[in-house]
Amino acid sequence: MSVRLVVSINAAPGKGAELAAAFRTRCLDVMKEPGCEQFEVFQSVLNPDKLALLELWTDQAALDVHAGVNTTRAPLPAGLRGSGGSREDYDFKLHG
């Protein structure tokens, strides 16, 4: 069963575009990981300092491998990320 993550990210004030650009580069790398079906960042048109990261993984095992890989990645540039944010995990099922 696929796993969908919806991650809300707050940029530091006025840094939304820079943080989105940093995530876009990260997205390209993560999309190459086995089991990654989607890893995209979106910037709010109403509040440019709010981002949404949508992830879709083929299964929990692929997500677990990704979590391990994340521990070896260089952090995003300092000063771009604000406080707060959230993550929600969903079982992804097609109905029909």
Backbone as XML, in Angstrom:
<?xml version="1.0"?>
<chain id="A" units="angstrom">
  <residue number="1" name="MET">
    <atom name="N" x="0.838" y="-1.176" z="0.000"/>
    <atom name="CA" x="0.000" y="0.000" z="0.000"/>
    <atom name="C" x="0.885" y="1.241" z="0.000"/>
  </residue>
  <residue number="2" name="SER">
    <atom name="N" x="0.590" y="2.191" z="-0.859"/>
    <atom name="CA" x="1.362" y="3.430" z="-0.960"/>
    <atom name="C" x="1.169" y="4.302" z="0.275"/>
  </residue>
  <residue number="3" name="VAL">
    <atom name="N" x="2.155" y="5.135" z="0.530"/>
    <atom name="CA" x="2.102" y="6.066" z="1.657"/>
    <atom name="C" x="2.230" y="7.481" z="1.115"/>
  </residue>
  <residue number="4" name="ARG">
    <atom name="N" x="1.277" y="8.341" z="1.483"/>
    <atom name="CA" x="1.263" y="9.756" z="1.085"/>
    <atom name="C" x="1.647" y="10.592" z="2.295"/>
  </residue>
  <residue number="5" name="LEU">
    <atom name="N" x="2.594" y="11.493" z="2.123"/>
    <atom name="CA" x="2.944" y="12.454" z="3.157"/>
    <atom name="C" x="2.578" y="13.849" z="2.675"/>
  </residue>
  <residue number="6" name="VAL">
    <atom name="N" x="1.997" y="14.614" z="3.572"/>
    <atom name="CA" x="1.707" y="16.017" z="3.325"/>
    <atom name="C" x="2.434" y="16.786" z="4.430"/>
  </residue>
  <residue number="7" name="VAL">
    <atom name="N" x="3.440" y="17.539" z="4.017"/>
    <atom name="CA" x="4.287" y="18.246" z="4.980"/>
    <atom name="C" x="4.107" y="19.744" z="4.787"/>
  </residue>
  <residue number="8" name="SER">
    <atom name="N" x="3.753" y="20.426" z="5.855"/>
    <atom name="CA" x="3.617" y="21.881" z="5.857"/>
    <atom name="C" x="4.917" y="22.461" z="6.398"/>
  </residue>
  <residue number="9" name="ILE">
    <atom name="N" x="5.485" y="23.411" z="5.684"/>
    <atom name="CA" x="6.772" y="23.988" z="6.069"/>
    <atom name="C" x="6.649" y="25.507" z="6.082"/>
  </residue>
  <residue number="10" name="ASN">
    <atom name="N" x="7.121" y="26.110" z="7.143"/>
    <atom name="CA" x="7.140" y="27.566" z="7.234"/>
    <atom name="C" x="8.555" y="28.066" z="6.963"/>
  </residue>
  <residue number="11" name="ALA">
    <atom name="N" x="8.655" y="29.014" z="6.059"/>
    <atom name="CA" x="9.943" y="29.658" z="5.797"/>
    <atom name="C" x="10.143" y="30.789" z="6.798"/>
  </residue>
  <residue number="12" name="ALA">
    <atom name="N" x="11.377" y="31.170" z="6.993"/>
    <atom name="CA" x="11.660" y="32.379" z="7.765"/>
    <atom name="C" x="11.024" y="33.549" z="7.012"/>
  </residue>
  <residue number="13" name="PRO">
    <atom name="N" x="10.608" y="34.587" z="7.710"/>
    <atom name="CA" x="9.952" y="35.714" z="7.041"/>
    <atom name="C" x="10.744" y="36.238" z="5.844"/>
  </residue>
  <residue number="14" name="GLY">
    <atom name="N" x="10.059" y="36.275" z="4.692"/>
    <atom name="CA" x="10.665" y="36.787" z="3.471"/>
    <atom name="C" x="11.579" y="35.807" z="2.752"/>
  </residue>
  <residue number="15" name="LYS">
    <atom name="N" x="11.688" y="34.582" z="3.251"/>
    <atom name="CA" x="12.621" y="33.599" z="2.680"/>
    <atom name="C" x="11.915" y="32.463" z="1.927"/>
  </residue>
  <residue number="16" name="GLY">
    <atom name="N" x="10.613" y="32.590" z="1.674"/>
    <atom name="CA" x="9.862" y="31.513" z="1.034"/>
    <atom name="C" x="10.400" y="31.109" z="-0.324"/>
  </residue>
  <residue number="17" name="ALA">
    <atom name="N" x="10.711" y="32.071" z="-1.158"/>
    <atom name="CA" x="11.216" y="31.754" z="-2.501"/>
    <atom name="C" x="12.568" y="31.043" z="-2.429"/>
  </residue>
  <residue number="18" name="GLU">
    <atom name="N" x="13.437" y="31.481" z="-1.532"/>
    <atom name="CA" x="14.749" y="30.835" z="-1.383"/>
    <atom name="C" x="14.606" y="29.406" z="-0.860"/>
  </residue>
  <residue number="19" name="LEU">
    <atom name="N" x="13.707" y="29.211" z="0.104"/>
    <atom name="CA" x="13.505" y="27.878" z="0.655"/>
    <atom name="C" x="12.888" y="26.958" z="-0.401"/>
  </residue>
  <residue number="20" name="ALA">
    <atom name="N" x="11.939" y="27.468" z="-1.169"/>
    <atom name="CA" x="11.332" y="26.671" z="-2.243"/>
    <atom name="C" x="12.387" y="26.263" z="-3.258"/>
  </residue>
  <residue number="21" name="ALA">
    <atom name="N" x="13.281" y="27.179" z="-3.610"/>
    <atom name="CA" x="14.346" y="26.866" z="-4.568"/>
    <atom name="C" x="15.276" y="25.789" z="-4.009"/>
  </residue>
  <residue number="22" name="ALA">
    <atom name="N" x="15.607" y="25.873" z="-2.730"/>
    <atom name="CA" x="16.464" y="24.859" z="-2.110"/>
    <atom name="C" x="15.770" y="23.502" z="-2.112"/>
  </residue>
  <residue number="23" name="PHE">
    <atom name="N" x="14.470" y="23.486" z="-1.840"/>
    <atom name="CA" x="13.727" y="22.227" z="-1.849"/>
    <atom name="C" x="13.602" y="21.658" z="-3.253"/>
  </residue>
  <residue number="24" name="ARG">
    <atom name="N" x="13.481" y="22.496" z="-4.264"/>
    <atom name="CA" x="13.365" y="21.981" z="-5.634"/>
    <atom name="C" x="14.588" y="21.166" z="-6.014"/>
  </residue>
  <residue number="25" name="THR">
    <atom name="N" x="15.757" y="21.630" z="-5.622"/>
    <atom name="CA" x="16.981" y="20.879" z="-5.872"/>
    <atom name="C" x="16.936" y="19.548" z="-5.131"/>
  </residue>
  <residue number="26" name="ARG">
    <atom name="N" x="16.511" y="19.574" z="-3.886"/>
    <atom name="CA" x="16.392" y="18.345" z="-3.092"/>
    <atom name="C" x="15.381" y="17.398" z="-3.734"/>
  </residue>
  <residue number="27" name="CYS">
    <atom name="N" x="14.284" y="17.940" z="-4.246"/>
    <atom name="CA" x="13.241" y="17.120" z="-4.872"/>
    <atom name="C" x="13.801" y="16.301" z="-6.032"/>
  </residue>
  <residue number="28" name="LEU">
    <atom name="N" x="14.625" y="16.917" z="-6.842"/>
    <atom name="CA" x="15.212" y="16.208" z="-7.982"/>
    <atom name="C" x="16.034" y="15.010" z="-7.531"/>
  </residue>
  <residue number="29" name="ASP">
    <atom name="N" x="16.768" y="15.167" z="-6.439"/>
    <atom name="CA" x="17.573" y="14.068" z="-5.908"/>
    <atom name="C" x="16.694" y="12.970" z="-5.328"/>
  </residue>
  <residue number="30" name="VAL">
    <atom name="N" x="15.707" y="13.347" z="-4.547"/>
    <atom name="CA" x="14.852" y="12.354" z="-3.878"/>
    <atom name="C" x="14.040" y="11.565" z="-4.895"/>
  </residue>
  <residue number="31" name="MET">
    <atom name="N" x="13.616" y="12.204" z="-5.987"/>
    <atom name="CA" x="12.825" y="11.496" z="-6.998"/>
    <atom name="C" x="13.591" y="10.324" z="-7.621"/>
  </residue>
  <residue number="32" name="LYS">
    <atom name="N" x="14.894" y="10.292" z="-7.471"/>
    <atom name="CA" x="15.709" y="9.192" z="-7.994"/>
    <atom name="C" x="15.745" y="7.993" z="-7.046"/>
  </residue>
  <residue number="33" name="GLU">
    <atom name="N" x="15.246" y="8.165" z="-5.828"/>
    <atom name="CA" x="15.287" y="7.079" z="-4.850"/>
    <atom name="C" x="14.273" y="5.995" z="-5.211"/>
  </residue>
  <residue number="34" name="PRO">
    <atom name="N" x="14.645" y="4.739" z="-4.984"/>
    <atom name="CA" x="13.701" y="3.648" z="-5.252"/>
    <atom name="C" x="12.425" y="3.808" z="-4.433"/>
  </residue>
  <residue number="35" name="GLY">
    <atom name="N" x="11.299" y="3.634" z="-5.078"/>
    <atom name="CA" x="10.018" y="3.698" z="-4.392"/>
    <atom name="C" x="9.413" y="5.083" z="-4.287"/>
  </residue>
  <residue number="36" name="CYS">
    <atom name="N" x="10.123" y="6.111" z="-4.755"/>
    <atom name="CA" x="9.580" y="7.467" z="-4.710"/>
    <atom name="C" x="8.754" y="7.720" z="-5.967"/>
  </residue>
  <residue number="37" name="GLU">
    <atom name="N" x="7.481" y="7.997" z="-5.774"/>
    <atom name="CA" x="6.583" y="8.288" z="-6.891"/>
    <atom name="C" x="6.314" y="9.787" z="-7.026"/>
  </residue>
  <residue number="38" name="GLN">
    <atom name="N" x="6.442" y="10.518" z="-5.924"/>
    <atom name="CA" x="6.272" y="11.972" z="-5.959"/>
    <atom name="C" x="7.032" y="12.577" z="-4.794"/>
  </residue>
  <residue number="39" name="PHE">
    <atom name="N" x="7.711" y="13.675" z="-5.063"/>
    <atom name="CA" x="8.380" y="14.464" z="-4.041"/>
    <atom name="C" x="8.462" y="15.871" z="-4.603"/>
  </residue>
  <residue number="40" name="GLU">
    <atom name="N" x="7.430" y="16.654" z="-4.332"/>
    <atom name="CA" x="7.316" y="17.989" z="-4.925"/>
    <atom name="C" x="7.000" y="19.026" z="-3.861"/>
  </residue>
  <residue number="41" name="VAL">
    <atom name="N" x="7.570" y="20.208" z="-4.048"/>
    <atom name="CA" x="7.302" y="21.308" z="-3.136"/>
    <atom name="C" x="6.456" y="22.354" z="-3.861"/>
  </residue>
  <residue number="42" name="PHE">
    <atom name="N" x="5.525" y="22.934" z="-3.126"/>
    <atom name="CA" x="4.640" y="23.972" z="-3.651"/>
    <atom name="C" x="4.695" y="25.170" z="-2.720"/>
  </residue>
  <residue number="43" name="GLN">
    <atom name="N" x="4.697" y="26.361" z="-3.309"/>
    <atom name="CA" x="4.733" y="27.601" z="-2.542"/>
    <atom name="C" x="3.350" y="28.233" z="-2.602"/>
  </residue>
  <residue number="44" name="SER">
    <atom name="N" x="2.827" y="28.625" z="-1.452"/>
    <atom name="CA" x="1.505" y="29.237" z="-1.384"/>
    <atom name="C" x="1.464" y="30.546" z="-2.166"/>
  </residue>
  <residue number="45" name="VAL">
    <atom name="N" x="0.392" y="30.754" z="-2.915"/>
    <atom name="CA" x="0.227" y="32.018" z="-3.625"/>
    <atom name="C" x="-0.318" y="33.093" z="-2.680"/>
  </residue>
  <residue number="46" name="LEU">
    <atom name="N" x="-0.933" y="32.678" z="-1.580"/>
    <atom name="CA" x="-1.479" y="33.650" z="-0.623"/>
    <atom name="C" x="-0.459" y="34.047" z="0.438"/>
  </residue>
  <residue number="47" name="ASN">
    <atom name="N" x="0.399" y="33.109" z="0.812"/>
    <atom name="CA" x="1.438" y="33.374" z="1.805"/>
    <atom name="C" x="2.736" y="32.747" z="1.297"/>
  </residue>
  <residue number="48" name="PRO">
    <atom name="N" x="3.579" y="33.510" z="0.609"/>
    <atom name="CA" x="4.783" y="32.966" z="-0.017"/>
    <atom name="C" x="5.776" y="32.331" z="0.955"/>
  </residue>
  <residue number="49" name="ASP">
    <atom name="N" x="5.601" y="32.551" z="2.251"/>
    <atom name="CA" x="6.491" y="31.941" z="3.236"/>
    <atom name="C" x="5.938" y="30.615" z="3.767"/>
  </residue>
  <residue number="50" name="LYS">
    <atom name="N" x="4.904" y="30.099" z="3.114"/>
    <atom name="CA" x="4.341" y="28.797" z="3.486"/>
    <atom name="C" x="4.496" y="27.837" z="2.303"/>
  </residue>
  <residue number="51" name="LEU">
    <atom name="N" x="5.080" y="26.665" z="2.569"/>
    <atom name="CA" x="5.310" y="25.662" z="1.541"/>
    <atom name="C" x="4.569" y="24.382" z="1.910"/>
  </residue>
  <residue number="52" name="ALA">
    <atom name="N" x="4.234" y="23.607" z="0.896"/>
    <atom name="CA" x="3.676" y="22.269" z="1.090"/>
    <atom name="C" x="4.555" y="21.295" z="0.320"/>
  </residue>
  <residue number="53" name="LEU">
    <atom name="N" x="4.984" y="20.251" z="0.991"/>
    <atom name="CA" x="5.769" y="19.195" z="0.368"/>
    <atom name="C" x="4.875" y="17.971" z="0.262"/>
  </residue>
  <residue number="54" name="LEU">
    <atom name="N" x="4.662" y="17.485" z="-0.954"/>
    <atom name="CA" x="3.840" y="16.296" z="-1.179"/>
    <atom name="C" x="4.763" y="15.145" z="-1.556"/>
  </residue>
  <residue number="55" name="GLU">
    <atom name="N" x="4.656" y="14.067" z="-0.802"/>
    <atom name="CA" x="5.455" y="12.877" z="-1.060"/>
    <atom name="C" x="4.525" y="11.693" z="-1.277"/>
  </residue>
  <residue number="56" name="LEU">
    <atom name="N" x="4.907" y="10.812" z="-2.194"/>
    <atom name="CA" x="4.186" y="9.559" z="-2.393"/>
    <atom name="C" x="5.224" y="8.459" z="-2.554"/>
  </residue>
  <residue number="57" name="TRP">
    <atom name="N" x="5.127" y="7.450" z="-1.703"/>
    <atom name="CA" x="6.062" y="6.323" z="-1.687"/>
    <atom name="C" x="5.298" y="5.040" z="-1.960"/>
  </residue>
  <residue number="58" name="THR">
    <atom name="N" x="5.940" y="4.116" z="-2.663"/>
    <atom name="CA" x="5.264" y="2.873" z="-3.024"/>
    <atom name="C" x="4.822" y="2.087" z="-1.803"/>
  </residue>
  <residue number="59" name="ASP">
    <atom name="N" x="5.590" y="2.172" z="-0.715"/>
    <atom name="CA" x="5.225" y="1.470" z="0.512"/>
    <atom name="C" x="6.028" y="2.034" z="1.683"/>
  </residue>
  <residue number="60" name="GLN">
    <atom name="N" x="5.719" y="1.564" z="2.879"/>
    <atom name="CA" x="6.390" y="2.046" z="4.086"/>
    <atom name="C" x="7.879" y="1.715" z="4.057"/>
  </residue>
  <residue number="61" name="ALA">
    <atom name="N" x="8.241" y="0.575" z="3.479"/>
    <atom name="CA" x="9.655" y="0.190" z="3.410"/>
    <atom name="C" x="10.463" y="1.216" z="2.610"/>
  </residue>
  <residue number="62" name="ALA">
    <atom name="N" x="9.921" y="1.686" z="1.488"/>
    <atom name="CA" x="10.610" y="2.704" z="0.685"/>
    <atom name="C" x="10.754" y="4.003" z="1.476"/>
  </residue>
  <residue number="63" name="LEU">
    <atom name="N" x="9.712" y="4.370" z="2.219"/>
    <atom name="CA" x="9.767" y="5.578" z="3.047"/>
    <atom name="C" x="10.813" y="5.419" z="4.147"/>
  </residue>
  <residue number="64" name="ASP">
    <atom name="N" x="10.901" y="4.235" z="4.727"/>
    <atom name="CA" x="11.898" y="3.979" z="5.768"/>
    <atom name="C" x="13.324" y="4.109" z="5.224"/>
  </residue>
  <residue number="65" name="VAL">
    <atom name="N" x="13.554" y="3.600" z="4.017"/>
    <atom name="CA" x="14.875" y="3.738" z="3.388"/>
    <atom name="C" x="15.178" y="5.220" z="3.161"/>
  </residue>
  <residue number="66" name="HIS">
    <atom name="N" x="14.184" y="5.966" z="2.672"/>
    <atom name="CA" x="14.345" y="7.403" z="2.462"/>
    <atom name="C" x="14.729" y="8.103" z="3.767"/>
  </residue>
  <residue number="67" name="ALA">
    <atom name="N" x="14.067" y="7.738" z="4.850"/>
    <atom name="CA" x="14.379" y="8.354" z="6.147"/>
    <atom name="C" x="15.842" y="8.110" z="6.519"/>
  </residue>
  <residue number="68" name="GLY">
    <atom name="N" x="16.348" y="6.927" z="6.218"/>
    <atom name="CA" x="17.750" y="6.636" z="6.484"/>
    <atom name="C" x="18.680" y="7.460" z="5.620"/>
  </residue>
  <residue number="69" name="VAL">
    <atom name="N" x="18.330" y="7.598" z="4.343"/>
    <atom name="CA" x="19.138" y="8.401" z="3.425"/>
    <atom name="C" x="19.160" y="9.859" z="3.891"/>
  </residue>
  <residue number="70" name="ASN">
    <atom name="N" x="18.034" y="10.332" z="4.413"/>
    <atom name="CA" x="17.961" y="11.728" z="4.873"/>
    <atom name="C" x="18.974" y="12.039" z="5.962"/>
  </residue>
  <residue number="71" name="THR">
    <atom name="N" x="19.341" y="11.046" z="6.760"/>
    <atom name="CA" x="20.302" y="11.290" z="7.833"/>
    <atom name="C" x="21.698" y="11.568" z="7.296"/>
  </residue>
  <residue number="72" name="THR">
    <atom name="N" x="21.939" y="11.236" z="6.015"/>
    <atom name="CA" x="23.262" y="11.450" z="5.424"/>
    <atom name="C" x="23.316" y="12.678" z="4.510"/>
  </residue>
  <residue number="73" name="ARG">
    <atom name="N" x="22.161" y="13.306" z="4.278"/>
    <atom name="CA" x="22.112" y="14.478" z="3.389"/>
    <atom name="C" x="22.595" y="15.732" z="4.105"/>
  </residue>
  <residue number="74" name="ALA">
    <atom name="N" x="23.194" y="16.612" z="3.327"/>
    <atom name="CA" x="23.561" y="17.921" z="3.870"/>
    <atom name="C" x="22.276" y="18.685" z="4.194"/>
  </residue>
  <residue number="75" name="PRO">
    <atom name="N" x="22.271" y="19.436" z="5.274"/>
    <atom name="CA" x="21.070" y="20.202" z="5.608"/>
    <atom name="C" x="20.814" y="21.303" z="4.577"/>
  </residue>
  <residue number="76" name="LEU">
    <atom name="N" x="19.580" y="21.742" z="4.518"/>
    <atom name="CA" x="19.257" y="22.897" z="3.677"/>
    <atom name="C" x="19.972" y="24.118" z="4.250"/>
  </residue>
  <residue number="77" name="PRO">
    <atom name="N" x="20.191" y="25.143" z="3.445"/>
    <atom name="CA" x="20.908" y="26.330" z="3.940"/>
    <atom name="C" x="20.272" y="26.902" z="5.212"/>
  </residue>
  <residue number="78" name="ALA">
    <atom name="N" x="21.124" y="27.316" z="6.117"/>
    <atom name="CA" x="20.670" y="27.875" z="7.386"/>
    <atom name="C" x="19.920" y="29.188" z="7.165"/>
  </residue>
  <residue number="79" name="GLY">
    <atom name="N" x="18.975" y="29.455" z="8.039"/>
    <atom name="CA" x="18.265" y="30.722" z="8.036"/>
    <atom name="C" x="17.066" y="30.788" z="7.109"/>
  </residue>
  <residue number="80" name="LEU">
    <atom name="N" x="16.780" y="29.715" z="6.364"/>
    <atom name="CA" x="15.648" y="29.749" z="5.439"/>
    <atom name="C" x="14.357" y="29.224" z="6.068"/>
  </residue>
  <residue number="81" name="ARG">
    <atom name="N" x="14.488" y="28.302" z="6.988"/>
    <atom name="CA" x="13.310" y="27.650" z="7.552"/>
    <atom name="C" x="12.855" y="28.365" z="8.811"/>
  </residue>
  <residue number="82" name="GLY">
    <atom name="N" x="11.546" y="28.591" z="8.901"/>
    <atom name="CA" x="10.964" y="29.198" z="10.086"/>
    <atom name="C" x="10.521" y="28.132" z="11.065"/>
  </residue>
  <residue number="83" name="SER">
    <atom name="N" x="9.895" y="28.560" z="12.136"/>
    <atom name="CA" x="9.423" y="27.609" z="13.138"/>
    <atom name="C" x="8.060" y="27.050" z="12.736"/>
  </residue>
  <residue number="84" name="GLY">
    <atom name="N" x="7.697" y="25.977" z="13.381"/>
    <atom name="CA" x="6.387" y="25.362" z="13.122"/>
    <atom name="C" x="6.427" y="24.450" z="11.916"/>
  </residue>
  <residue number="85" name="GLY">
    <atom name="N" x="5.241" y="24.089" z="11.470"/>
    <atom name="CA" x="5.103" y="23.146" z="10.373"/>
    <atom name="C" x="4.463" y="21.868" z="10.892"/>
  </residue>
  <residue number="86" name="SER">
    <atom name="N" x="4.143" y="20.968" z="9.999"/>
    <atom name="CA" x="3.524" y="19.714" z="10.404"/>
    <atom name="C" x="3.734" y="18.660" z="9.330"/>
  </residue>
  <residue number="87" name="ARG">
    <atom name="N" x="3.470" y="17.419" z="9.716"/>
    <atom name="CA" x="3.554" y="16.292" z="8.787"/>
    <atom name="C" x="2.381" y="15.365" z="9.067"/>
  </residue>
  <residue number="88" name="GLU">
    <atom name="N" x="1.722" y="14.965" z="7.996"/>
    <atom name="CA" x="0.641" y="13.989" z="8.104"/>
    <atom name="C" x="0.937" y="12.849" z="7.147"/>
  </residue>
  <residue number="89" name="ASP">
    <atom name="N" x="0.775" y="11.618" z="7.619"/>
    <atom name="CA" x="0.982" y="10.420" z="6.801"/>
    <atom name="C" x="-0.378" y="9.789" z="6.525"/>
  </residue>
  <residue number="90" name="TYR">
    <atom name="N" x="-0.579" y="9.365" z="5.290"/>
    <atom name="CA" x="-1.843" y="8.759" z="4.885"/>
    <atom name="C" x="-1.567" y="7.455" z="4.140"/>
  </residue>
  <residue number="91" name="ASP">
    <atom name="N" x="-2.446" y="6.482" z="4.324"/>
    <atom name="CA" x="-2.448" y="5.309" z="3.432"/>
    <atom name="C" x="-3.070" y="5.783" z="2.140"/>
  </residue>
  <residue number="92" name="PHE">
    <atom name="N" x="-2.442" y="5.478" z="1.035"/>
    <atom name="CA" x="-2.925" y="5.941" z="-0.257"/>
    <atom name="C" x="-3.577" y="4.777" z="-0.993"/>
  </residue>
  <residue number="93" name="LYS">
    <atom name="N" x="-4.880" y="4.885" z="-1.217"/>
    <atom name="CA" x="-5.629" y="3.834" z="-1.910"/>
    <atom name="C" x="-6.427" y="4.454" z="-3.039"/>
  </residue>
  <residue number="94" name="LEU">
    <atom name="N" x="-6.408" y="3.817" z="-4.175"/>
    <atom name="CA" x="-7.279" y="4.237" z="-5.276"/>
    <atom name="C" x="-8.603" y="3.526" z="-5.107"/>
  </residue>
  <residue number="95" name="HIS">
    <atom name="N" x="-9.655" y="4.278" z="-5.178"/>
    <atom name="CA" x="-10.997" y="3.690" z="-5.056"/>
    <atom name="C" x="-11.615" y="3.583" z="-6.429"/>
  </residue>
  <residue number="96" name="GLY">
    <atom name="N" x="-12.399" y="2.576" z="-6.611"/>
    <atom name="CA" x="-13.096" y="2.513" z="-7.883"/>
    <atom name="C" x="-13.361" y="1.188" z="-8.385"/>
  </residue>
</chain>
